[in-house]
Amino acid sequence: MSILTRAAYVAGGAVVAAGVSALGKKGVVHDTAVKAAAAGMRATDAVRRVTQSIADEASDVNAEATRQAKIDAAVRERLAAVEADIRAEVEAAVDGAGE
């Protein structure tokens, strides 16, 4: 890197530092930082609300699926018991009709 390039970087850095210092004295940097922090907090709150909403919906879906599985299992059990009785009645009727 040549001396002129280094000198240009040093001069540019000095100009930027002076500009930031001037803005800092006017409170622009502070105000901008406060606004950025507030925006970040609002974004965090929004993400938290959406995430909680998704978690709540997933919990509801899981609870409904568990409920439905219990109902289906109970219905299958009852149908199996009723089917055995019906099958016995039908077999008796068919066997009795052939006599």
PyRosetta script that sets phi, psi and omega in degrees:
from pyrosetta import init, pose_from_sequence

init()
pose = pose_from_sequence("MSILTRAAYVAGGAVVAAGVSALGKKGVVHDTAVKAAAAGMRATDAVRRVTQSIADEASDVNAEATRQAKIDAAVRERLAAVEADIRAEVEAAVDGAGE")
pose.set_psi(1, 132.9)
pose.set_omega(1, -176.1)
pose.set_phi(2, -79.4)
pose.set_psi(2, 166.0)
pose.set_omega(2, -179.6)
pose.set_phi(3, -65.4)
pose.set_psi(3, -36.4)
pose.set_omega(3, 179.5)
pose.set_phi(4, -65.5)
pose.set_psi(4, -39.9)
pose.set_omega(4, 179.2)
pose.set_phi(5, -65.4)
pose.set_psi(5, -44.0)
pose.set_omega(5, 178.7)
pose.set_phi(6, -63.1)
pose.set_psi(6, -41.7)
pose.set_omega(6, 179.3)
pose.set_phi(7, -63.3)
pose.set_psi(7, -38.9)
pose.set_omega(7, 178.8)
pose.set_phi(8, -64.5)
pose.set_psi(8, -41.5)
pose.set_omega(8, 177.7)
pose.set_phi(9, -63.0)
pose.set_psi(9, -43.4)
pose.set_omega(9, 179.9)
pose.set_phi(10, -63.6)
pose.set_psi(10, -44.6)
pose.set_omega(10, 179.9)
pose.set_phi(11, -64.8)
pose.set_psi(11, -43.3)
pose.set_omega(11, 178.8)
pose.set_phi(12, -62.5)
pose.set_psi(12, -42.3)
pose.set_omega(12, 177.7)
pose.set_phi(13, -62.2)
pose.set_psi(13, -39.6)
pose.set_omega(13, 179.0)
pose.set_phi(14, -65.1)
pose.set_psi(14, -40.1)
pose.set_omega(14, 179.2)
pose.set_phi(15, -65.5)
pose.set_psi(15, -44.8)
pose.set_omega(15, 179.3)
pose.set_phi(16, -63.2)
pose.set_psi(16, -44.3)
pose.set_omega(16, 179.7)
pose.set_phi(17, -61.7)
pose.set_psi(17, -41.6)
pose.set_omega(17, 178.4)
pose.set_phi(18, -64.5)
pose.set_psi(18, -40.5)
pose.set_omega(18, 179.4)
pose.set_phi(19, -64.7)
pose.set_psi(19, -44.7)
pose.set_omega(19, 179.3)
pose.set_phi(20, -64.9)
pose.set_psi(20, -40.0)
pose.set_omega(20, 178.5)
pose.set_phi(21, -62.3)
pose.set_psi(21, -43.8)
pose.set_omega(21, 179.7)
pose.set_phi(22, -64.3)
pose.set_psi(22, -42.6)
pose.set_omega(22, 178.4)
pose.set_phi(23, -66.3)
pose.set_psi(23, -36.9)
pose.set_omega(23, 177.6)
pose.set_phi(24, -62.8)
pose.set_psi(24, -37.6)
pose.set_omega(24, 179.3)
pose.set_phi(25, -69.0)
pose.set_psi(25, -29.5)
pose.set_omega(25, 179.0)
pose.set_phi(26, -83.0)
pose.set_psi(26, -10.3)
pose.set_omega(26, -179.8)
pose.set_phi(27, 87.5)
pose.set_psi(27, 2.5)
pose.set_omega(27, -178.6)
pose.set_phi(28, -64.6)
pose.set_psi(28, -43.6)
pose.set_omega(28, -179.0)
pose.set_phi(29, -64.3)
pose.set_psi(29, -43.6)
pose.set_omega(29, 179.6)
pose.set_phi(30, -62.5)
pose.set_psi(30, -47.4)
pose.set_omega(30, -179.9)
pose.set_phi(31, -61.6)
pose.set_psi(31, -41.1)
pose.set_omega(31, 179.1)
pose.set_phi(32, -65.3)
pose.set_psi(32, -41.8)
pose.set_omega(32, 178.7)
pose.set_phi(33, -64.2)
pose.set_psi(33, -40.6)
pose.set_omega(33, 178.7)
pose.set_phi(34, -64.6)
pose.set_psi(34, -44.3)
pose.set_omega(34, 179.3)
pose.set_phi(35, -63.5)
pose.set_psi(35, -39.9)
pose.set_omega(35, 178.9)
pose.set_phi(36, -65.8)
pose.set_psi(36, -41.4)
pose.set_omega(36, 178.9)
pose.set_phi(37, -64.9)
pose.set_psi(37, -41.9)
pose.set_omega(37, 178.8)
pose.set_phi(38, -63.7)
pose.set_psi(38, -41.1)
pose.set_omega(38, 178.1)
pose.set_phi(39, -64.1)
pose.set_psi(39, -39.9)
pose.set_omega(39, 177.5)
pose.set_phi(40, -63.1)
pose.set_psi(40, -40.5)
pose.set_omega(40, 178.7)
pose.set_phi(41, -66.0)
pose.set_psi(41, -40.7)
pose.set_omega(41, 177.6)
pose.set_phi(42, -64.1)
pose.set_psi(42, -41.1)
pose.set_omega(42, 178.6)
pose.set_phi(43, -63.9)
pose.set_psi(43, -41.5)
pose.set_omega(43, 178.3)
pose.set_phi(44, -61.7)
pose.set_psi(44, -43.4)
pose.set_omega(44, 179.0)
pose.set_phi(45, -63.3)
pose.set_psi(45, -41.5)
pose.set_omega(45, 179.7)
pose.set_phi(46, -64.1)
pose.set_psi(46, -42.9)
pose.set_omega(46, 179.0)
pose.set_phi(47, -64.9)
pose.set_psi(47, -40.4)
pose.set_omega(47, 179.3)
pose.set_phi(48, -62.4)
pose.set_psi(48, -43.0)
pose.set_omega(48, 179.1)
pose.set_phi(49, -63.2)
pose.set_psi(49, -45.4)
pose.set_omega(49, -179.6)
pose.set_phi(50, -64.3)
pose.set_psi(50, -43.5)
pose.set_omega(50, -180.0)
pose.set_phi(51, -62.7)
pose.set_psi(51, -42.4)
pose.set_omega(51, 178.9)
pose.set_phi(52, -65.1)
pose.set_psi(52, -39.4)
pose.set_omega(52, 178.1)
pose.set_phi(53, -62.0)
pose.set_psi(53, -42.8)
pose.set_omega(53, 178.7)
pose.set_phi(54, -64.5)
pose.set_psi(54, -43.0)
pose.set_omega(54, 179.5)
pose.set_phi(55, -63.6)
pose.set_psi(55, -40.9)
pose.set_omega(55, 178.7)
pose.set_phi(56, -64.1)
pose.set_psi(56, -43.9)
pose.set_omega(56, 179.2)
pose.set_phi(57, -64.4)
pose.set_psi(57, -40.4)
pose.set_omega(57, 178.2)
pose.set_phi(58, -63.7)
pose.set_psi(58, -39.6)
pose.set_omega(58, 177.8)
pose.set_phi(59, -63.9)
pose.set_psi(59, -42.1)
pose.set_omega(59, 178.0)
pose.set_phi(60, -63.0)
pose.set_psi(60, -44.0)
pose.set_omega(60, 179.6)
pose.set_phi(61, -62.9)
pose.set_psi(61, -42.7)
pose.set_omega(61, 179.0)
pose.set_phi(62, -63.0)
pose.set_psi(62, -44.0)
pose.set_omega(62, 179.4)
pose.set_phi(63, -62.2)
pose.set_psi(63, -42.1)
pose.set_omega(63, 179.6)
pose.set_phi(64, -67.0)
pose.set_psi(64, -39.3)
pose.set_omega(64, 178.5)
pose.set_phi(65, -65.0)
pose.set_psi(65, -40.5)
pose.set_omega(65, 177.5)
pose.set_phi(66, -64.0)
pose.set_psi(66, -43.4)
pose.set_omega(66, 177.7)
pose.set_phi(67, -60.2)
pose.set_psi(67, -47.4)
pose.set_omega(67, -178.0)
pose.set_phi(68, -64.9)
pose.set_psi(68, -37.5)
pose.set_omega(68, 178.3)
pose.set_phi(69, -63.8)
pose.set_psi(69, -40.5)
pose.set_omega(69, 177.6)
pose.set_phi(70, -64.5)
pose.set_psi(70, -43.0)
pose.set_omega(70, 178.7)
pose.set_phi(71, -61.8)
pose.set_psi(71, -47.7)
pose.set_omega(71, -179.2)
pose.set_phi(72, -60.1)
pose.set_psi(72, -41.8)
pose.set_omega(72, 179.8)
pose.set_phi(73, -64.1)
pose.set_psi(73, -42.7)
pose.set_omega(73, 179.8)
pose.set_phi(74, -65.9)
pose.set_psi(74, -40.0)
pose.set_omega(74, 178.9)
pose.set_phi(75, -64.8)
pose.set_psi(75, -44.4)
pose.set_omega(75, 178.6)
pose.set_phi(76, -59.9)
pose.set_psi(76, -41.0)
pose.set_omega(76, 179.9)
pose.set_phi(77, -64.0)
pose.set_psi(77, -45.0)
pose.set_omega(77, 179.5)
pose.set_phi(78, -66.1)
pose.set_psi(78, -40.4)
pose.set_omega(78, 179.2)
pose.set_phi(79, -63.7)
pose.set_psi(79, -39.2)
pose.set_omega(79, 179.0)
pose.set_phi(80, -62.4)
pose.set_psi(80, -41.0)
pose.set_omega(80, 179.3)
pose.set_phi(81, -67.3)
pose.set_psi(81, -43.8)
pose.set_omega(81, -179.8)
pose.set_phi(82, -68.1)
pose.set_psi(82, -38.9)
pose.set_omega(82, -179.4)
pose.set_phi(83, -60.7)
pose.set_psi(83, -40.0)
pose.set_omega(83, 179.2)
pose.set_phi(84, -61.5)
pose.set_psi(84, -43.9)
pose.set_omega(84, 178.4)
pose.set_phi(85, -64.8)
pose.set_psi(85, -44.8)
pose.set_omega(85, -179.8)
pose.set_phi(86, -63.8)
pose.set_psi(86, -43.9)
pose.set_omega(86, -179.9)
pose.set_phi(87, -59.7)
pose.set_psi(87, -42.9)
pose.set_omega(87, 178.9)
pose.set_phi(88, -62.3)
pose.set_psi(88, -42.7)
pose.set_omega(88, 179.1)
pose.set_phi(89, -63.2)
pose.set_psi(89, -44.7)
pose.set_omega(89, -178.1)
pose.set_phi(90, -66.8)
pose.set_psi(90, -43.6)
pose.set_omega(90, 178.5)
pose.set_phi(91, -60.9)
pose.set_psi(91, -41.5)
pose.set_omega(91, 178.8)
pose.set_phi(92, -64.6)
pose.set_psi(92, -39.7)
pose.set_omega(92, -180.0)
pose.set_phi(93, -67.4)
pose.set_psi(93, -42.7)
pose.set_omega(93, -179.3)
pose.set_phi(94, -67.2)
pose.set_psi(94, -44.1)
pose.set_omega(94, 179.9)
pose.set_phi(95, -65.6)
pose.set_psi(95, -36.1)
pose.set_omega(95, -179.7)
pose.set_phi(96, -75.8)
pose.set_psi(96, -26.5)
pose.set_omega(96, -179.0)
pose.set_phi(97, -73.8)
pose.set_psi(97, -25.0)
pose.set_omega(97, -177.5)
pose.set_phi(98, -79.9)
pose.set_psi(98, -8.8)
pose.set_omega(98, -177.0)
pose.set_phi(99, -81.8)
pose.dump_pdb("model.pdb")
